Amino acid sequence: MLIVMRDHASQAEIDHVVEHLHEAGAEAHLSQGEVKTVIGVIGDRELIYQLEMDGFPGVTEVIRVLKPYKLISREFQAEDTVVRVKGAVIGGGAFGMIAGPCSVESEAQMLEVAQAVKQAGGTMLRGGAFKPRTSPYAFQGMGLEGLKLLRAAGDSVELPVVTEVLDVRDAETVAEWADVLQVGARNMQNFMLLEELGRMERPVLLKRGLSATIEEVLSSAEYILKGGNRDVILCERGIRTFETYTRNTLDLAAVAALRQLTHLPVIADPSHATGRRELVEPMCRAAIAAGADGLMVEVHPDPQHARCDGPQSLDVPAFTKLMECLRPLVVLEGKRL
């Protein structure tokens, strides 16, 4: 349920509503603008719908939301959420470019990529330290040592760093070294992990699951916001279909739909979606046209010898060319990079 307060409602009126909700056993989440305050009510649906809030001082409208997600909806917050990570910004017209290798392999590799990403105009540096792989015999990442190398590379060029959290037991350790915590496609419905990240003061990048519906990825994001963490970025990284030419199918309709359904920033990952470096640029262009707030692209100094996902990684010259190509498109869509 959403409770819409009158314009310029007093703090006493807002506090009175919140106090009544808490007494009834419900949670209250406030979205406060300069003029209007909206209170999202979370809890047992039957209990909430029995609450008679229409007559409370300062309340102008009570909306009973049937969707399983509330806090991330446009009804709860009409204006875009803006996620700020050190000097980088995503959302609200700010376009983010996250780039780096699939996995951290060495100090030299990370420093070279970090410098290239910075010089080309990238806004965040990505790199995998803990890698979820389909085969148990594939390279699983460098772990803590990889986190340290990623952090050092990011600091050397003053870029915030993004890396994946695989397990709730590793969340605090990863948060010590990373600025943005990524939840991969295979963990999108790891609800214990989502709840833990909801309690942490680190932005979360949530990737859509391999076969997840739009409603399911939104519900997963709701877990994080319900815990108190409002800095969440959604990522469309391709879904599994019958097509075998590409690694996955990049669902650009989902990008456009998510931009309408939620106030959270939405980015696209054409590297994982296509699995082919020659398709990364056209899919980046298409994602921008679909309304994406940013992109995540894999870059490696020597893709032919990459230990992970070489065929979908751009080399440094190709990434530099990509950024030159995309910058005017971002401006054309009314965003700033």
C-alpha positions in Angstrom: 0.0 0.0 0.0 1.1 3.5 -0.8 0.0 6.5 1.3 0.3 9.9 -0.5 0.5 12.9 1.8 -0.8 16.3 0.9 1.6 18.8 -0.6 3.9 20.3 2.1 2.5 17.9 4.8 3.9 18.7 8.2 6.5 16.5 9.8 4.0 15.9 12.7 1.4 14.6 10.2 3.9 12.3 8.6 5.2 11.1 12.0 1.6 10.4 13.1 0.9 8.1 10.1 4.3 6.3 10.5 3.6 5.7 14.2 0.2 4.3 13.5 1.7 1.9 10.9 4.3 0.7 13.3 1.7 0.1 16.0 -0.2 -2.0 13.5 2.9 -4.2 12.8 3.7 -2.7 9.4 6.9 -1.2 8.0 6.9 2.4 6.7 9.4 3.5 4.0 9.4 7.2 3.1 10.0 8.8 -0.2 10.3 12.5 0.5 10.5 15.2 -2.2 10.5 19.0 -1.8 6.7 19.1 -2.1 5.2 15.6 -1.6 5.9 12.7 0.6 4.8 9.1 -0.3 4.9 6.4 2.4 5.3 2.8 1.2 3.7 0.3 3.6 5.2 -3.2 3.8 3.9 -6.2 5.7 1.2 -8.7 5.8 -1.2 -7.8 2.9 -4.4 -8.7 4.7 -3.4 -6.7 7.8 -2.3 -3.7 5.7 -5.5 -3.6 3.6 -7.6 -3.5 6.8 -5.9 -0.3 7.9 -8.2 2.8 7.4 -5.7 5.6 6.7 -7.8 7.8 4.4 -9.1 10.0 7.3 -5.7 10.7 8.8 -4.6 14.4 8.9 -2.4 15.2 5.9 -3.3 12.0 3.9 -4.7 12.8 0.4 -4.7 9.3 -1.2 -4.3 5.7 -0.3 -3.2 3.4 -3.1 -3.5 -0.4 -2.7 -0.8 -1.8 -4.8 -1.3 -5.3 -6.1 2.2 -5.7 -7.5 4.7 -7.8 -5.4 7.1 -4.9 -5.5 6.4 -1.5 -4.0 9.5 0.4 -3.0 11.1 0.2 -6.4 7.9 1.2 -8.3 7.3 4.5 -10.1 4.1 4.8 -7.9 6.3 5.0 -4.8 8.9 7.3 -6.3 8.2 9.1 -9.6 11.6 10.7 -10.0 14.7 8.7 -11.0 17.0 7.3 -8.4 20.5 8.7 -8.8 23.3 6.4 -7.6 26.5 8.2 -6.7 29.7 6.2 -6.2 32.6 8.5 -5.4 32.9 10.7 -8.5 30.7 8.4 -10.7 27.0 8.9 -11.2 24.3 6.7 -12.8 20.7 7.7 -13.2 18.8 10.9 -13.5 20.3 11.7 -16.9 23.8 10.7 -15.9 25.1 7.8 -18.1 27.5 5.3 -16.6 30.1 3.3 -18.5 31.5 0.3 -16.5 34.4 -1.5 -18.2 37.1 -3.9 -17.4 38.1 -7.6 -17.7 35.9 -10.5 -16.9 38.4 -11.6 -14.3 41.4 -10.1 -12.6 44.5 -12.0 -13.8 47.5 -9.9 -12.8 48.7 -6.5 -11.6 50.0 -5.5 -15.0 46.7 -6.5 -16.7 44.6 -4.5 -14.3 46.7 -1.4 -14.4 46.7 -1.4 -18.3 43.0 -1.8 -18.5 42.3 0.8 -15.7 44.4 3.4 -17.6 42.6 2.6 -20.8 39.1 2.8 -19.3 40.0 6.1 -17.6 41.5 7.7 -20.7 38.6 6.7 -22.9 36.0 8.2 -20.5 34.8 5.2 -18.6 33.2 5.9 -15.2 33.8 2.7 -13.3 36.3 -0.2 -13.4 35.0 -3.7 -13.2 36.8 -7.0 -12.6 36.0 -10.4 -11.2 37.8 -11.7 -8.2 35.4 -14.5 -7.4 34.1 -16.1 -10.6 31.0 -18.4 -10.8 31.7 -20.8 -13.6 29.5 -23.5 -15.2 32.4 -25.9 -15.1 34.0 -26.7 -11.7 37.3 -27.0 -13.5 37.3 -23.6 -15.1 39.3 -20.6 -13.7 37.5 -19.5 -10.5 39.2 -16.2 -10.0 42.0 -15.0 -7.7 39.9 -14.3 -4.7 41.1 -11.9 -2.1 44.4 -11.2 -4.0 42.3 -10.3 -7.0 40.2 -7.9 -4.9 43.4 -6.1 -3.8 44.7 -5.8 -7.3 41.3 -4.4 -8.5 41.3 -1.9 -5.7 44.8 -0.8 -6.4 44.1 -0.4 -10.1 41.0 1.6 -9.5 42.8 3.9 -7.0 45.6 4.5 -9.5 43.2 6.2 -11.9 40.6 7.4 -9.4 37.8 5.1 -10.6 35.4 3.3 -8.3 35.5 -0.4 -8.7 32.7 -3.0 -9.3 33.0 -6.7 -8.5 30.8 -9.7 -7.8 29.8 -11.2 -4.5 29.1 -14.9 -4.7 28.2 -15.8 -1.1 26.7 -14.1 1.9 29.8 -15.2 3.9 32.0 -13.1 1.6 29.9 -9.9 1.5 31.7 -8.0 4.2 35.1 -8.9 2.8 34.2 -7.9 -0.7 32.7 -4.6 0.6 36.0 -3.7 2.2 37.6 -3.6 -1.2 34.9 -2.7 -3.7 32.7 0.3 -4.2 29.8 -1.5 -5.9 28.7 -5.0 -5.1 27.5 -7.0 -8.1 24.9 -9.8 -7.8 25.4 -12.1 -10.8 22.6 -13.7 -12.8 23.0 -17.0 -11.0 22.5 -15.3 -7.7 19.6 -13.0 -8.6 17.2 -15.1 -6.4 19.7 -15.8 -3.6 17.4 -14.1 -1.1 19.7 -14.5 1.9 22.4 -12.6 -0.1 20.0 -10.0 -1.2 18.8 -9.4 2.3 22.4 -9.1 3.5 23.3 -6.5 0.8 20.1 -4.6 1.8 21.7 -4.0 5.2 25.0 -2.8 3.8 26.0 0.7 2.8 27.3 -0.2 -0.6 25.5 0.3 -4.0 24.4 -3.0 -5.5 24.4 -3.9 -9.2 21.8 -6.6 -9.7 21.9 -8.6 -12.9 18.8 -10.3 -14.3 18.7 -14.0 -14.0 19.2 -16.3 -17.0 15.5 -17.1 -17.3 14.0 -14.5 -15.0 10.9 -12.5 -15.8 10.8 -8.7 -15.5 8.6 -9.1 -12.4 11.1 -11.5 -10.8 14.1 -9.2 -11.2 12.0 -6.3 -9.8 11.0 -8.5 -6.8 14.6 -9.4 -6.2 15.5 -5.7 -6.2 12.7 -5.1 -3.7 14.5 -7.4 -1.2 17.5 -5.0 -1.3 15.4 -1.9 -0.9 13.3 -3.4 1.9 16.5 -3.9 3.9 17.2 -0.1 3.7 19.7 0.1 0.8 18.2 2.4 -1.9 21.3 2.5 -4.1 20.5 -0.4 -6.6 21.3 -0.6 -10.3 19.5 -3.1 -12.5 21.4 -4.8 -15.3 19.9 -6.6 -18.4 22.6 -9.1 -19.4 20.6 -11.3 -21.7 18.3 -14.2 -21.1 18.4 -17.8 -22.3 16.3 -18.6 -25.4 16.4 -21.2 -28.1 19.0 -19.1 -30.1 22.5 -20.6 -30.1 24.4 -18.1 -32.4 24.7 -15.6 -29.5 25.6 -16.6 -25.9 22.2 -15.2 -24.7 19.5 -13.0 -26.1 19.8 -9.3 -25.1 16.2 -8.3 -24.1 16.1 -4.6 -25.0 12.3 -4.5 -24.5 13.1 -5.3 -20.9 15.4 -2.2 -20.7 12.5 0.0 -22.0 10.0 -1.7 -19.7 12.1 -1.4 -16.6 12.7 2.3 -17.2 8.9 2.7 -17.1 8.2 0.4 -14.1 10.9 1.4 -11.7 12.8 4.5 -10.6 16.1 2.6 -10.3 18.8 3.0 -13.0 18.9 0.4 -15.7 22.0 -0.6 -17.6 22.8 -3.2 -20.2 25.7 -5.7 -20.5 26.1 -6.6 -24.3 29.3 -8.5 -23.7 27.6 -11.3 -21.7 24.4 -11.0 -23.7 26.0 -11.7 -27.1 29.3 -13.5 -26.3 30.7 -12.0 -29.5 32.9 -8.9 -29.5 31.8 -7.9 -33.0 28.2 -7.5 -31.7 29.1 -5.4 -28.6 29.1 -2.0 -30.4 25.7 -2.4 -32.2 24.1 -3.7 -29.0 25.5 -0.8 -27.1 24.0 1.6 -29.6 20.7 -0.2 -29.4 20.6 -0.2 -25.6 21.2 3.6 -25.5 18.3 4.0 -27.9 16.1 1.8 -25.7 16.8 4.2 -22.8 19.6 2.5 -20.8 21.2 4.6 -18.1 24.6 2.9 -18.7 26.5 0.0 -20.1 28.8 -2.7 -18.8 31.5 -3.8 -21.3 34.3 -6.3 -21.0 37.8 -5.0 -21.9 41.0 -7.0 -21.9 44.5 -6.0 -23.2 44.9 -9.4 -24.9 41.5 -11.1 -25.4 43.0 -14.1 -27.2 44.8 -15.1 -24.1 42.2 -14.1 -21.5 41.5 -16.7 -18.8 37.8 -16.0 -18.9 35.4 -14.9 -21.7 38.0 -13.8 -24.3 35.7 -14.0 -27.3 33.3 -11.4 -25.9 36.0 -9.0 -24.7 37.2 -5.9 -26.5 40.8 -5.0 -26.7 42.0 -1.5 -25.7 41.9 0.1 -29.2 38.4 -1.3 -29.8 37.1 0.1 -26.5 38.5 3.5 -27.2 36.8 3.5 -30.6 33.6 2.3 -28.9 33.6 5.2 -26.5 34.1 7.7 -29.4 31.2 6.2 -31.2 28.8 6.1 -28.3 29.4 9.6 -26.8 27.3 11.5 -29.3 24.5 8.9 -29.1 24.3 9.4 -25.3 24.0 13.2 -25.8 21.3 12.6 -28.5 19.3 10.7 -25.9 19.4 13.6 -23.5 22.0 12.1 -21.1 25.5 13.0 -20.2 28.6 10.8 -20.0 
